[in-house]
């Protein structure tokens, strides 16, 4: 079984590959070839904590499970996102999934933009300057390299300014 760190995930995922995988996943769901994912949300109020479980299967042999474990307050020892890949009910990999989740979210936006936006789009508006925004901008620029103006909108001027500097 493989154990993949955030650094391993960063080295393995490319934007073109993630876009291809996201588009294929959407097509499999649209045609009914992939079963809808199962979602479970477990919450506890005292102390405040939660776990979001997502499970998906394709074919007769593969199952993927992702868990978002939330402990409050967040700190360096707080649990993070983890994913598991099983084949024929045998564990094949456990991976840190924070960056994987960022790629998955942004790839969905990228596929939608490629299919729905004009090919010569020059302007992009991003609502929110949180953790998903940088990866989203990278993916949208990848599918629409003609974008030359990015408008950022967010609740915190400091976060918007920080994002603008980083991008």
C-alpha positions in Angstrom: 0.0 0.0 0.0 1.2 3.5 -0.8 1.1 6.5 1.5 1.2 9.8 -0.3 2.0 13.1 1.4 0.9 16.5 0.3 4.3 16.9 -1.4 3.7 13.6 -3.3 0.3 14.8 -4.4 1.8 18.1 -5.6 4.4 16.2 -7.6 1.9 13.9 -9.2 -1.0 16.1 -10.2 -0.8 18.3 -13.3 -3.5 20.7 -14.4 -4.0 19.0 -17.9 -4.3 15.6 -16.2 -6.8 16.9 -13.6 -8.9 18.6 -16.3 -9.0 15.3 -18.3 -10.0 13.3 -15.2 -12.7 15.8 -14.2 -14.2 15.8 -17.7 -14.2 12.0 -17.8 -15.8 11.8 -14.4 -18.6 14.2 -15.4 -19.2 12.2 -18.6 -19.3 8.9 -16.7 -21.9 10.3 -14.3 -23.9 11.9 -17.1 -24.1 8.6 -19.0 -24.8 6.6 -15.8 -21.6 4.5 -16.1 -20.5 5.8 -12.6 -22.8 5.5 -9.6 -23.4 8.8 -7.7 -21.1 9.3 -4.8 -22.4 8.5 -1.3 -22.1 11.4 1.1 -22.2 11.3 4.9 -21.9 14.3 7.2 -21.2 13.6 10.9 -21.3 16.5 13.3 -20.8 17.0 17.0 -21.4 20.2 18.8 -19.7 19.8 22.2 -16.8 19.8 21.5 -17.4 21.1 18.0 -16.1 18.6 15.5 -17.2 17.0 12.2 -16.4 14.5 9.5 -17.6 14.6 5.9 -17.3 11.2 4.2 -17.5 10.9 0.4 -17.3 7.5 -1.3 -17.4 6.7 -4.9 -17.0 3.5 -7.0 -16.3 2.8 -10.6 -16.4 -0.6 -12.2 -16.7 -3.7 -10.0 -13.2 -3.3 -8.5 -12.6 0.2 -7.4 -13.7 2.3 -4.4 -12.5 5.7 -3.3 -13.2 7.2 0.1 -12.4 10.7 1.2 -12.8 12.1 4.6 -12.7 15.7 5.7 -12.1 15.7 9.4 -12.7 19.0 11.2 -11.6 19.7 14.7 -12.1 23.1 16.2 -10.2 25.2 16.8 -7.9 24.5 13.9 -4.3 24.1 14.8 -1.1 22.3 13.8 -2.3 19.1 15.4 -5.8 19.2 13.9 -6.7 16.3 11.6 -6.7 17.1 7.9 -8.2 15.7 4.7 -7.4 12.1 3.9 -8.4 9.8 1.0 -8.2 6.1 0.5 -8.2 4.1 -2.7 -9.3 0.4 -2.5 -9.2 -2.1 -5.3 -11.0 -5.5 -4.9 -11.6 -4.4 -1.2 -7.9 -4.2 -0.6 -6.4 -0.9 0.4 -4.1 0.4 -2.3 -3.3 3.9 -1.1 -3.9 6.5 1.6 -3.2 10.0 0.7 -3.2 13.5 2.1 -6.1 15.1 0.3 -6.0 18.9 1.0 -4.2 19.7 -2.3 -6.1 16.9 -4.1 -9.3 18.5 -3.0 -8.1 22.0 -4.3 -7.3 20.4 -7.7 -10.6 18.6 -7.8 -12.6 21.7 -7.1 -10.6 23.9 -9.6 -10.7 21.2 -12.3 -14.5 21.2 -12.2 -14.5 25.0 -12.7 -11.9 24.6 -15.5 -14.0 22.0 -17.4 -17.1 24.1 -17.0 -15.2 27.2 -18.4 -13.8 25.2 -21.3 -17.3 24.0 -22.3 -19.3 27.1 -21.5 -17.2 30.2 -21.9 -16.1 31.9 -25.2 -12.7 30.7 -26.4 -11.4 34.3 -26.5 -12.5 35.2 -23.0 -10.3 38.0 -21.7 -11.8 38.8 -18.3 -12.3 36.7 -15.2 -14.2 37.6 -12.0 -13.4 35.5 -8.9 -15.7 35.9 -6.0 -13.9 35.0 -2.8 -10.2 35.2 -1.9 -10.0 32.0 0.2 -8.1 28.8 -0.1 -9.8 27.7 -3.4 -9.2 31.0 -5.3 -5.5 30.6 -6.3 -6.0 27.1 -7.8 -9.2 28.2 -9.5 -7.4 31.1 -11.2 -4.6 28.8 -12.3 -7.1 26.3 -13.8 -9.2 29.0 -15.5 -6.1 30.6 -17.0 -5.0 27.2 -18.2 -8.2 26.6 -20.2 -8.6 30.3 -21.2 -5.0 31.6 -21.7 -6.5 34.7 -23.3 -7.6 35.9 -19.9 -5.6 39.1 -19.2 -7.8 40.8 -16.5 -8.8 39.2 -13.2 -11.3 41.0 -10.9 -11.1 39.8 -7.3 -14.0 40.3 -4.9 -14.0 39.2 -1.3 -15.1 40.2 2.2 -11.6 40.9 3.4 -9.5 43.6 1.7 -6.4 42.1 3.2 -7.1 38.7 1.8 -8.0 40.1 -1.7 -4.7 42.1 -1.7 -2.7 39.1 -0.6 -4.2 37.0 -3.3 -3.5 39.6 -5.9 0.1 39.8 -4.9 0.5 36.0 -5.0 -1.1 35.7 -8.4 
